[in-house]
């Protein structure tokens, strides 16, 4: 089917709404939605504890250290000042935060000896100075000459995204500034004998500039275990260029009067995910023996801006992004976090500094990208941040001991039962307009429940719209999350599909006579498609989701009730209410409850992250684990207020 398919909803009685179902974007909850946002640990934020003990020093970590912590608390934002793209580090007992310039300074630098007490005002504050003053002219006068090659950009645009490092007792500040000879931003370096400056760039030209692909910005300087230095950056400054954003790296040497690139320039990663309208702000770190390239992506002036990372084989790559979605995004009052920077405090605790808007004041002129920080931990070999946070927290981190990678069951009354994973809330005990019929996990953390009336209830996940309040052609029977992030689908028993957020419309079986009703759907893990499954085992594939076979037209001992894809999208499992499993494509058969006595019918299935196993769930909450799927517990044999209707795997 194509975009001309029969719509899933019609106009409500007495309504002037169009007969076509609505197109919903990312927005705050409305009718039919309940959102619970809890700052703290989110599975989506897979970052880490970094072995950085001083500027430019790289110490690989294995097991997480037992941090002593510091007395007191911190509260985000650390300062109300607009300090985007901050590069934070510690020298001795003093912390420094260099940020993108403003209407007063080219590169403001804030200092503190107390992580809970950052500067709160800008003017006449001795703890905020311009690290890169004009060599001639003035910032306010719009005549600032930063160096022989660099000026403020048209409209008095400031230098961007500093990165500072100490080499042999001298301090080098990399920055991006306007080069009028090429009409783009380029990366330069200035030198000082003091960490706060003043820094002076005596170079005749920039360290790197790529005018043919939009200039060069967002420098990040770092060092490997052998003492070699590297510079990473991004091409495309946004001025009149359509070149895709790529993060680059080259070895760099310091000669006492500046720095220069040596050796080969290598592309680390290029924007290739649906959420990556651009990628920028590279920050390369060595973590637990692995090189990780953190970066920001998306539109910076919105709450869709977020942080991700790529695994790299060495300090110059090659790198590959293991996730299809960001790993650290908007939560509660924290909107559009970006520009990750890593440092250790005096106790050895590791922190990720970043900037973010405050929800309700996103974008200029009313908003500010304020400095924030949260601890980072290493958990089971995976970097995990404790945030983003917006309430006072102790300066002594308490790291989790294991990753959330379990499953959650949803009851028809909206109750959620969590096993080996966090509980983010439910509508259990609340009055509902219709029973719940399914649950889906957000790849970026949290989950949604869906009702038979199309109502969506979001917990730790964004609300992107619902069908609540609309007249439906048939009851909703399930939902699936877009693996690229930012949306989800609902499907009704006639096979009509409704899309929300960034989820694509790839067609549906809706409007076509069916031999049996649709009972569920599953998303292609690679993004770009989905499958619908009917109670007779028929499979309907759309977009990138391929057809690998089905039980349609074959004799079944019990109706099909669910479907789960393999991790690569190369196959899927169907599960019947008697617990029978039918495997197609590259899906392997690991066993089933078919032919065994059950206390209650099976109602759903979900697979393990590696595809080496799966769980079946029964309406009484019983769990049946097969292959490498671990048993984390169940509600079987316990009193529940309403039957279980679905299961979702939480974790990657």
Long-range contacts (C-beta under 8 A, 24 or more apart in sequence): 1-507, 1-508, 1-509, 1-510, 1-511, 1-512, 1-542, 2-507, 3-505, 3-507, 5-496, 5-507, 5-508, 5-510, 5-511, 6-473, 6-496, 6-510, 6-511, 7-473, 7-496, 8-467, 8-472, 8-473, 8-490, 8-492, 8-496, 8-497, 8-498, 8-508, 8-510, 9-454, 9-467, 9-470, 9-471, 9-472, 9-473, 9-498, 10-470, 10-471, 10-473, 11-471, 12-469, 12-470, 12-471, 13-471, 17-470, 21-467, 21-470, 21-498, 22-465, 22-470, 23-499, 24-464, 24-465, 24-466, 24-499, 24-500, 24-501, 25-464, 25-465, 25-501, 26-303, 26-304, 26-462, 26-464, 26-486, 26-501, 26-502, 27-463, 27-464, 27-465, 28-463, 29-458, 29-463, 30-463, 30-465, 31-466, 31-468, 31-469, 32-433, 32-451, 32-453, 32-454, 32-455, 32-456, 32-457, 32-466, 32-467, 32-468, 32-469, 33-455, 33-456, 33-457, 33-458, 33-463, 33-466, 33-468, 34-425, 34-427, 34-430, 34-457, 34-458, 34-459, 35-458, 35-459, 35-463, 36-424, 36-425, 36-459, 36-460, 37-331, 37-332, 37-460, 38-332, 38-424, 38-425, 38-460, 39-331, 39-332, 39-334, 39-387, 39-388, 39-389, 39-390, 39-391, 40-386, 40-387, 40-389, 41-384, 41-386, 41-400, 41-404, 41-422, 42-331, 42-387, 42-445, 42-446, 42-460, 43-403, 43-404, 43-405, 43-421, 43-422, 43-445, 43-650, 43-651, 43-652, 44-325, 44-326, 44-327, 44-328, 44-329, 44-442, 44-443, 44-444, 44-445, 44-446, 45-307, 45-327, 45-328, 45-384, 45-385, 45-387, 45-388, 45-445, 46-309, 46-323, 46-327, 46-382, 46-383, 46-384, 46-652, 47-294, 47-307, 47-309, 47-327, 47-328, 47-340, 47-352, 47-376, 47-383, 47-384, 47-385, 48-285, 48-287, 48-288, 48-292, 48-350, 48-376, 48-377, 48-378, 48-382, 48-383, 48-384, 48-385, 49-287, 49-288, 49-350, 49-376, 49-377, 49-378, 49-383, 49-399, 50-285, 50-286, 50-287, 50-342, 50-344, 50-350, 50-376, 50-383, 51-286, 51-287, 52-89, 52-285, 52-342, 52-343, 52-344, 52-350, 53-344, 53-348, 54-89, 54-90, 54-91, 54-166, 55-89, 55-90, 55-91, 55-164, 55-165, 55-166, 56-165, 56-166, 56-167, 56-221, 56-222, 56-223, 56-229, 57-223, 58-222, 58-223, 58-224, 58-225, 58-285, 58-286, 59-286, 60-225, 60-286, 60-287, 60-288, 60-289, 61-287, 61-288, 61-289, 61-378, 62-288, 62-289, 63-378, 64-377, 64-378, 64-379, 64-399, 65-348, 67-347, 67-348, 67-349, 67-350, 67-396, 67-397, 68-347, 68-348, 68-349, 68-396, 69-347, 69-349, 69-394, 69-395, 69-396, 69-397, 70-115, 70-345, 70-346, 70-347, 70-349, 70-395, 70-396, 71-395, 71-396, 72-114, 72-116, 72-394, 72-395, 73-116, 73-392, 73-393, 73-394, 73-395, 74-115, 74-116, 74-373, 74-392, 74-393, 74-395, 75-116, 75-391, 75-392, 75-393, 76-334, 76-356, 76-370, 76-372, 76-373, 76-374, 76-387, 76-388, 76-389, 76-390, 77-356, 77-358, 77-370, 77-371, 77-372, 78-115, 78-116, 78-118, 78-370, 78-371, 78-372, 78-373, 79-110, 79-118, 79-119, 79-120, 79-370, 79-371, 80-120, 80-368, 80-370, 81-110, 81-119, 81-120, 81-121, 81-122, 81-128, 81-368, 81-370, 81-371, 82-368, 82-369, 82-370, 83-108, 83-110, 83-355, 83-369, 83-370, 83-371, 84-339, 84-355, 84-369, 85-160, 85-161, 85-162, 85-218, 85-281, 85-339, 85-355, 85-369, 86-339, 86-341, 86-353, 86-354, 86-355, 86-371, 87-161, 87-162, 87-163, 87-164, 87-341, 88-341, 88-343, 88-351, 88-353, 88-371, 88-373, 89-164, 89-341, 89-343, 90-343, 90-344, 90-345, 90-346, 91-166, 91-195, 93-346, 94-195, 95-343, 95-345, 96-164, 96-195, 96-196, 97-353, 97-371, 98-131, 98-162, 98-163, 98-164, 98-173, 99-162, 99-355, 99-371, 100-158, 100-159, 100-160, 100-161, 100-162, 101-132, 101-139, 101-158, 101-159, 101-160, 102-158, 103-139, 103-140, 103-156, 103-158, 104-130, 104-139, 104-140, 105-129, 105-130, 105-131, 105-139, 105-158, 106-130, 106-131, 106-132, 106-133, 106-134, 106-139, 106-144, 106-146, 106-152, 106-158, 106-159, 106-175, 106-177, 107-131, 107-132, 107-159, 107-162, 107-173, 107-175, 107-197, 107-199, 109-196, 109-197, 110-371, 111-196, 115-345, 115-351, 115-373, 115-395, 116-395, 118-371, 129-196, 129-197, 130-197, 130-198, 131-162, 131-173, 131-192, 131-196, 131-197, 131-198, 131-199, 132-159, 132-162, 132-173, 132-175, 132-190, 132-197, 132-198, 132-199, 132-201, 133-197, 133-198, 135-200, 146-177, 146-188, 146-201, 147-177, 147-188, 147-190, 147-200, 147-201, 147-202, 147-203, 148-201, 148-202, 148-203, 148-204, 148-205, 149-179, 149-181, 149-186, 149-188, 149-203, 149-204, 149-205, 149-206, 150-177, 150-178, 150-179, 150-186, 150-188, 150-201, 150-206, 151-177, 151-178, 151-180, 152-177, 152-178, 153-177, 153-178, 153-185, 154-178, 160-185, 160-217, 160-218, 161-217, 161-218, 161-219, 161-281, 161-339, 162-219, 163-219, 163-220, 163-221, 164-195, 164-221, 165-221, 165-222, 165-223, 165-229, 166-195, 167-229, 167-254, 168-254, 169-193, 170-254, 170-256, 171-195, 171-197, 171-199, 172-221, 172-254, 172-259, 173-197, 173-199, 174-207, 174-219, 174-220, 174-221, 174-231, 174-259, 175-219, 176-216, 176-217, 176-218, 176-219, 176-233, 176-237, 179-206, 179-209, 179-215, 182-209, 182-211, 182-215, 183-211, 183-239, 183-240, 184-209, 184-211, 184-214, 184-215, 184-216, 184-237, 184-239, 184-241, 185-215, 185-216, 185-217, 185-237, 185-239, 186-211, 186-215, 186-216, 187-216, 187-217, 187-219, 187-231, 187-233, 189-258, 189-259, 191-257, 191-258, 201-258, 202-257, 202-258, 203-258, 207-231, 207-252, 207-258, 207-259, 207-260, 207-261, 208-233, 208-250, 208-261, 208-265, 210-235, 212-243, 213-241, 213-243, 213-246, 214-238, 214-239, 214-240, 214-241, 214-243, 215-239, 215-241, 216-248, 217-280, 218-280, 218-281, 218-282, 220-281, 220-282, 220-283, 220-284, 221-252, 222-284, 222-285, 222-315, 224-286, 224-315, 225-286, 228-315, 229-253, 229-254, 230-284, 230-315, 230-316, 231-259, 231-261, 232-268, 232-282, 232-283, 232-284, 232-293, 233-282, 234-279, 234-280, 234-281, 234-282, 236-278, 238-278, 244-270, 244-271, 245-270, 245-271, 245-276, 245-278, 245-279, 245-280, 246-270, 246-271, 246-279, 247-279, 247-280, 247-282, 247-293, 247-295, 249-282, 249-284, 249-315, 249-316, 249-317, 250-316, 251-316, 264-316, 266-316, 266-317, 266-318, 267-317, 268-293, 268-310, 268-312, 268-316, 268-317, 268-318, 268-319, 269-293, 269-295, 269-310, 269-317, 269-319, 269-320, 269-321, 271-297, 272-321, 273-297, 273-308, 273-321, 273-324, 273-325, 273-484, 274-324, 274-484, 274-485, 274-486, 274-502, 274-527, 275-304, 275-306, 275-325, 275-326, 275-484, 275-485, 275-486, 275-502, 279-308, 281-338, 281-339, 281-340, 283-340, 283-341, 283-342, 284-312, 284-315, 285-342, 286-315, 287-378, 287-383, 288-378, 288-381, 288-383, 291-315, 291-319, 292-383, 293-317, 293-319, 294-340, 294-342, 295-340, 296-338, 296-339, 296-340, 297-326, 298-326, 298-336, 300-336, 300-338, 301-336, 301-362, 301-363, 301-364, 302-336, 302-362, 302-363, 303-330, 303-335, 303-336, 303-357, 303-359, 303-362, 304-329, 304-330, 304-336, 304-486, 305-336, 305-337, 305-338, 306-330, 306-336, 306-337, 306-338, 307-337, 307-338, 307-340, 307-354, 309-383, 323-443, 323-652, 324-443, 324-483, 324-484, 324-485, 324-526, 324-527, 325-443, 325-444, 325-483, 325-484, 325-485, 325-486, 326-444, 326-485, 327-444, 328-352, 328-354, 328-385, 328-387, 328-388, 329-444, 330-356, 330-359, 330-388, 330-462, 331-388, 331-460, 332-359, 332-388, 332-390, 333-358, 333-359, 333-360, 333-390, 334-358, 334-359, 334-372, 334-387, 334-388, 334-389, 334-390, 335-359, 335-362, 336-362, 336-369, 337-372, 337-388, 338-369, 342-376, 345-395, 347-396, 349-375, 349-395, 349-396, 349-397, 350-375, 350-376, 350-377, 351-375, 351-376, 352-376, 352-385, 352-387, 354-388, 356-388, 375-399, 379-403, 403-651, 404-650, 404-651, 405-609, 405-649, 405-650, 405-651, 405-652, 406-632, 406-649, 406-650, 406-651, 407-606, 407-615, 407-617, 407-623, 407-632, 407-647, 407-648, 407-649, 407-650, 408-439, 408-441, 408-447, 408-647, 408-648, 408-650, 409-439, 409-617, 409-621, 409-635, 409-644, 409-646, 409-647, 410-436, 410-438, 410-439, 410-449, 410-644, 410-645, 410-646, 410-647, 410-648, 411-436, 411-640, 411-641, 411-642, 411-643, 411-644, 411-645, 412-436, 412-437, 412-642, 412-643, 412-644, 412-645, 413-641, 413-642, 414-449, 414-457, 415-640, 415-641, 415-642, 416-447, 416-449, 416-459, 417-621, 417-635, 417-640, 417-644, 418-650, 419-623, 419-632, 419-633, 419-634, 420-630, 420-632, 420-633, 421-650, 421-651, 422-460, 422-650, 424-459, 424-460, 424-461, 425-459, 425-460, 426-457, 426-459, 427-457, 428-641, 433-468, 434-475, 435-642, 435-645, 436-645, 436-646, 437-475, 437-476, 437-477, 437-478, 437-645, 437-646, 438-476, 438-477, 438-478, 438-479, 438-520, 438-604, 438-645, 438-646, 439-479, 439-645, 439-646, 439-647, 439-648, 440-479, 440-480, 440-481, 440-488, 440-648, 441-481, 441-648, 441-649, 441-650, 442-481, 442-485, 443-481, 443-482, 443-483, 443-484, 443-485, 443-652, 444-485, 447-648, 447-650, 448-479, 448-481, 448-488, 450-476, 450-478, 450-479, 450-490, 451-476, 452-476, 452-477, 454-490, 454-498, 456-488, 456-490, 456-500, 462-486, 462-501, 464-488, 464-500, 464-501, 464-502, 464-503, 465-500, 465-501, 466-490, 466-500, 467-498, 473-510, 477-517, 477-518, 477-519, 477-520, 478-519, 478-520, 478-521, 478-646, 479-521, 480-521, 480-522, 480-523, 480-530, 481-523, 482-523, 482-527, 483-523, 483-524, 483-525, 483-526, 483-527, 484-527, 484-528, 489-521, 489-523, 489-530, 491-518, 491-520, 491-521, 491-532, 492-518, 493-517, 493-518, 493-519, 494-518, 495-532, 495-534, 495-540, 497-521, 497-530, 497-532, 497-542, 504-528, 504-543, 506-530, 506-542, 506-543, 506-544, 506-545, 507-542, 507-543, 508-532, 508-540, 508-542, 509-540, 514-538, 515-552, 516-559, 519-559, 519-560, 519-561, 519-562, 520-561, 520-562, 520-563, 520-604, 521-563, 522-563, 522-564, 522-565, 522-572, 523-565, 524-565, 524-569, 525-565, 525-566, 525-567, 525-568, 525-569, 526-568, 526-569, 531-563, 531-565, 531-572, 533-560, 533-562, 533-563, 533-574, 534-560, 535-559, 535-560, 535-561, 536-560, 537-574, 537-582, 539-563, 539-572, 539-574, 539-584, 544-569, 545-569, 546-570, 546-585, 548-572, 548-584, 548-585, 548-587, 549-584, 549-585, 550-574, 550-584, 551-582, 556-580, 557-594, 558-601, 561-601, 561-602, 561-603, 561-604, 562-602, 562-603, 562-604, 562-605, 562-646, 563-605, 564-605, 564-606, 564-607, 564-614, 565-607, 566-607, 566-611, 567-607, 567-609, 567-610, 567-611, 568-611, 573-605, 573-607, 573-614, 575-602, 575-604, 575-605, 575-616, 576-602, 577-601, 577-602, 577-603, 578-602, 579-616, 579-618, 579-624, 581-605, 581-614, 581-616, 581-626, 586-611, 587-611, 588-612, 588-627, 590-614, 590-626, 590-627, 590-629, 591-626, 591-627, 592-616, 592-626, 593-624, 598-622, 599-636, 600-643, 603-643, 603-644, 603-645, 603-646, 604-644, 604-645, 604-646, 604-647, 605-647, 606-647, 606-648, 606-649, 607-649, 608-649, 609-649, 609-651, 609-652, 615-647, 615-649, 617-644, 617-646, 617-647, 618-644, 619-643, 619-644, 619-645, 620-644
